[in-house]
C-alpha cells in the first residue's frame, strides 16, 4: 500500500479536527454545566489563587472576547460558583474568585477527566499511551510555532 503525502496530511488534519470536536460530544462532567463554564472555572482556579483574576485576563488566556467571559461569569455567579470583589490595588477593576461550591465543581470535573483519560490509558496500554502523549506534545509544540 503506497500512501501519498497528501493522503497522510488529510488523515492527520481530519484526526485533529475530530479530536477538537470531541469535547462537544462528551457529556459534561457536571450535570447542567456547559464545557465553557467549566473551562472558566479552571482558568479562575489556575490564575486567581490569591486575589482572583480579572475578566480581561480570563478572556486573553481563553482567546475569547471579554463580553463572552462576562456572560459566563454572570451565570457562574448566579449559580453561586464564583464571586466578584473589588481589586484592592485598582478600585476600577473587579476580580473573580471561586466559591467553595465552585471549588467542589472543579474537583468533581478533575476527577471525571482523570477517570476518562485513565480508561483511555487502560484501553491503549502503557506503551501506546506514552507514544500518544509524546506525539501529541511534539505536534502541539510544532503547530504552536508555525
Buried (B, 14 or more C-beta within 10 A) or exposed (E): EEEEEEEEEEEEEEEEEEEEEEEEEEEBBBEEBEBBBBBBBBBBBEBBEEEBBBBEBBBBBBEBEBEBBBEBBEBBBEBEBBBEEEEEEEEEEBBBBBBEEBBEBBEBBEEBBEEEEEEEBEEEEEEEBEEEEEEEEEEEEEEEEE
